[in-house]
Amino acid sequence: MRIGIDLGGTKTEGVVLDSDGKVLLRKRVATQQSAGYRAIMNTIAQLVRDLEAEAGAECSIGIGTPGAVSTITGTMKNSNTACLNGQPLQQDLQALLDRPLRIANDANCFALSEALDGAGKGYGVVFGVIMGTGVGGGVVFNGQLHPGCQHISGEWGHNILELDGPDCYCGQKGCVETLISGPGLAADFHLHGGDDILVASEVVALATQGDVLAEAVMQRFFCRFGRALAMVVNILDPDVIVLGGGLSNVDRLYSEGRECVAHYVFNDEFITPVLKNVHGDSSGVRGAAQLWHGDEIWQKNNKI
């Protein structure tokens, strides 16, 4: 059995998977960001202990986190849960739980889950996309997660799309994340005269109701999505693209959004499927568990 932990900004979720990827147990607790690094670490350790007590066995442990482990220092970097940055999370948790564990970026965990037994099942090269509060991604080759030599593989959200675009927390301007995330879509609506209390889902709903301003925002959103994703396709040329995060529920992304990608791809046609995820909010926590023995799942599903 394998435990997966998904460390989110407001909640930390844990699951226990059996060898076939079936969820046996699930538990969620609050993430105590304001209490700091040690509190978060203790929350994860206690969640593992609780799940193992209920499962009645010691399990392998995989953790999906915002940010990634630096290949230079071994400490966390690029996390929007800022108290993790600069901390040796993997080493500290291994000491606390007295066993090895695996850590990966939460978008990588999403991509792995969808590649193994989700929308990307049966495809060789999978690019998994998260479009929600932020924009991230992960790359999986034949069931194997590809983190990259600097642990930044798939980070298309911090490619610069518009030089005069909004400021990004990473220190750049006009990153993909600032333009096609949920907050980015809502900010564009406000920038052009819309109500500043509306969130992305409400702007999307207004557009479907015929609101002219909201529809103009959506057209810019699709165009930006097309330009941003076409850059990835031109480099990686994946067999499938799987969308996750709250904006993956925008049905028009799979028609109008896909057409915009096709317009900018360096080819005479765009045949790559762009699919909605299968596992929804559970993809990240499932992928964390599948950091162990994921290759066996892929081989089984592809009859190798």
SVG drawing of the C-alpha trace seen along z (x, -y; Angstrom):
<svg xmlns="http://www.w3.org/2000/svg" viewBox="-27 -50 51 57">
<polyline fill="none" stroke="black" stroke-width="0.4" points="0.0,0.0 1.1,-3.5 0.3,-6.8 0.0,-10.0 0.0,-13.4 -1.1,-16.6 0.1,-19.7 -2.2,-22.6 -2.4,-26.1 -5.5,-25.6 -5.8,-21.8 -3.5,-18.8 -5.0,-15.6 -3.8,-12.1 -4.9,-8.8 -3.9,-5.2 -3.8,-3.4 -3.7,0.3 -1.5,2.0 -4.2,1.4 -4.5,-2.3 -7.8,-2.0 -8.3,-4.5 -8.7,-2.6 -8.6,-5.6 -8.8,-9.3 -8.4,-12.1 -8.1,-15.9 -6.8,-18.3 -6.2,-22.1 -2.8,-23.3 -1.5,-25.5 0.5,-28.0 0.3,-30.8 1.8,-28.5 5.0,-28.0 7.2,-25.3 7.4,-23.0 3.6,-23.0 3.2,-22.0 5.8,-19.2 4.1,-17.9 0.7,-18.0 2.1,-15.8 3.7,-13.4 0.6,-13.0 -1.6,-12.5 0.8,-9.7 0.6,-8.0 -3.2,-8.2 -3.6,-6.7 -1.2,-3.9 -2.9,-3.2 -6.2,-2.8 -4.7,-0.8 -2.9,1.5 0.4,1.5 3.4,-0.6 3.2,-2.2 5.5,-3.9 5.1,-7.7 4.9,-10.2 4.3,-13.9 3.1,-16.5 4.1,-20.1 3.9,-23.6 7.4,-24.4 10.2,-21.8 13.4,-20.5 16.5,-22.4 19.1,-20.1 21.8,-22.3 20.8,-22.7 18.3,-20.0 15.9,-22.5 12.5,-23.7 12.3,-26.5 9.6,-28.3 6.8,-27.5 3.9,-29.9 3.6,-28.4 6.5,-30.7 7.5,-29.2 8.7,-26.0 11.3,-27.9 14.8,-27.2 13.8,-24.4 15.0,-20.8 11.5,-19.3 12.3,-15.9 15.3,-15.3 13.3,-16.6 10.2,-14.4 12.4,-11.3 14.0,-11.8 10.6,-12.4 9.0,-9.3 12.2,-7.2 12.1,-6.0 12.7,-7.3 10.0,-9.2 9.6,-10.9 8.6,-14.5 7.6,-16.1 5.9,-19.3 2.1,-19.1 1.7,-19.7 4.1,-16.8 2.0,-14.6 -1.1,-15.6 0.6,-14.8 1.8,-11.4 -1.6,-10.4 -3.4,-11.3 -0.7,-9.6 -0.8,-6.3 -4.6,-5.8 -6.4,-9.0 -7.1,-10.9 -3.5,-10.3 -3.6,-6.5 -2.2,-4.7 -0.2,-7.7 3.6,-7.8 4.3,-11.4 1.9,-13.3 1.9,-17.0 -0.2,-17.7 -1.5,-21.2 -2.8,-22.9 -4.7,-26.1 -6.2,-27.3 -4.9,-29.8 -1.6,-29.4 -0.4,-27.8 1.9,-24.7 2.6,-21.6 4.4,-18.3 5.9,-15.9 5.7,-12.1 7.5,-9.8 6.2,-6.2 4.9,-6.3 8.1,-7.9 7.9,-11.4 10.5,-13.8 11.4,-16.4 14.4,-17.8 17.9,-18.3 16.9,-21.5 13.4,-20.2 11.6,-22.8 10.4,-20.6 6.9,-21.6 7.0,-25.0 5.4,-26.8 3.5,-29.1 6.7,-31.2 7.4,-31.6 7.1,-35.3 4.1,-35.7 3.7,-39.5 6.6,-41.8 4.3,-44.6 2.1,-42.2 1.3,-42.1 3.9,-41.7 4.5,-38.1 5.5,-37.0 8.6,-35.3 10.0,-38.8 9.2,-38.9 6.4,-40.6 3.8,-39.0 4.3,-35.4 1.8,-32.9 0.5,-32.5 -0.4,-36.1 -2.6,-36.0 -4.4,-32.6 -4.7,-31.6 -8.1,-32.1 -6.9,-35.3 -5.3,-36.5 -8.6,-36.1 -10.5,-37.9 -7.9,-40.7 -8.2,-41.2 -12.0,-41.6 -11.4,-44.3 -8.7,-46.0 -11.1,-46.6 -13.9,-48.0 -15.6,-45.0 -16.6,-44.4 -13.4,-43.7 -15.2,-41.4 -16.0,-38.8 -13.9,-35.6 -13.0,-33.7 -15.9,-31.3 -18.3,-34.3 -16.7,-36.0 -17.0,-32.7 -20.6,-32.5 -21.3,-36.1 -19.7,-35.4 -22.1,-32.5 -25.0,-34.8 -23.9,-37.2 -22.1,-39.9 -19.9,-41.8 -17.1,-42.7 -16.8,-39.2 -16.8,-37.7 -14.0,-40.0 -12.0,-38.8 -12.6,-35.2 -11.4,-35.8 -8.2,-37.3 -7.9,-34.3 -8.2,-31.8 -5.7,-33.6 -3.2,-33.7 -3.8,-30.1 -3.2,-29.2 0.1,-31.2 1.3,-29.8 0.5,-26.2 1.8,-26.3 5.3,-27.1 5.2,-23.9 3.9,-21.9 6.6,-23.2 9.3,-22.1 7.8,-18.9 5.3,-17.7 3.5,-15.5 1.1,-12.7 -1.6,-14.2 -2.3,-17.3 -4.4,-16.9 -5.9,-19.9 -6.5,-20.2 -7.3,-22.9 -10.5,-25.0 -10.2,-26.4 -10.2,-22.9 -14.0,-23.1 -14.3,-25.8 -15.7,-23.6 -14.8,-26.2 -11.1,-25.5 -11.5,-22.2 -12.9,-23.8 -12.1,-27.5 -9.0,-27.2 -7.7,-24.3 -8.3,-26.1 -6.1,-28.9 -3.3,-26.5 -3.6,-25.1 -3.2,-28.6 0.1,-29.1 1.7,-25.6 4.5,-25.3 2.8,-22.7 0.2,-22.4 -2.2,-20.6 -2.6,-20.1 -3.6,-16.5 -2.7,-16.4 -5.7,-15.6 -6.4,-18.2 -8.4,-16.4 -10.0,-17.1 -8.6,-15.2 -10.3,-12.1 -9.4,-12.2 -10.3,-15.9 -9.1,-17.2 -7.8,-13.7 -5.2,-13.7 -2.5,-15.4 -2.8,-13.2 -3.0,-10.0 0.1,-11.0 2.0,-11.6 1.3,-8.0 2.3,-6.8 5.8,-8.4 6.5,-4.8 6.1,-2.0 4.3,-4.2 6.3,-2.4 4.7,0.9 1.2,-0.7 2.1,-2.0 3.4,1.3 0.3,3.1 -2.1,0.6 -0.2,0.8 0.3,4.6 4.1,4.5"/>
</svg>
